[in-house]
C-alpha cells in the first residue's frame, strides 16, 4: 500500500532546527523545505507505523505549534501496478 501525506508543520521559530532533527530521526518522515517557524514534510506509512499515527506524533515534538495536512495520496498495490 502506498500512503503519502504532505504536511506543513508550524513551530516556534527558535525550535525549528530541533523539530527538523526530530522529524529526520523518524522512519517515514522527510523534510523538504523550511524557514524559521515552518517546515514542509512528507510522511509515509512504514512497515510498523501508519502515516496518520506518525502525524499525530508530530504534535508531541517540543516546539511544534500545529500540523496541517496539505496533501494525501493513497493507492493499493493493484492500482500502482495498473499504472505501470
N, C-alpha and C positions, 0 to 999 in steps of 0.2 A: 504494500500500500504506500502511496506517495501522499504525504500530508505536509504542506509547507505553509507557514504563516509569516507574514511580514508585519512587523510592529514598530511603532515609534515609542521609545522609552524616554520619558521625561525624568530628569534628575536634578538634584541640587547641583548648580554649576561647579562647585568645588569638589563634588564627589563623582563627576563624570568618568574620570580615568579609572577610579576604583570599581565603578559599575561595569565598565568595559572589561576590566580584568576578570571580574566575576562571570560575565557572560561568556567570555572566551574560554574560561575554565570548564564550562559545561558542555557535555556532548549534545550535539544537535543545535547549539546556538552559534550564530556568526554575526559579527559586527560588520556593517558595510559602509557606514558613514557616521560622522559625529561632529558635534560642536559643543561648546560648554552648555550643558542643560538638555541636550537632545542627542539620542542615539538611534540610528536606523538598524534594525536587526532582522534576521530571519531565524525562525525556529522550526526544526523538522522533527517528526517522530523518530525515535530511536528504537532499538530492539526492546528496551526496558521501560521507556517513558513515552507517553503521548505528548504531542506538542502542546495541547491545552493545559496539561499539568505543568509543563515547563514554563508556560506563560504565567500561570498563577504563581509559580515560584519566583518569577522576576520581581513581583511586588514585595517580596521579603528581603531583597537585597538592600542593605543600608544605603540611603541616598536616593532611592527610586521614589519619585513622586507619583507616577502613574504610567500605565502601559496601555496603548491604544492599538487595537488590531486594525491594520490598514489594508491587508490583502490576505486571502486564504485560497489555496489551491489544493484540491483533493482528487485523486484518481485511484481506481483499483488497478491491480496488475493487468487485468484483462483490457481495460481501456488504454493503458500505457502501451501494451504490445500491439493494439489495433492501430495506433498512430504511427508505428514504425514502418 
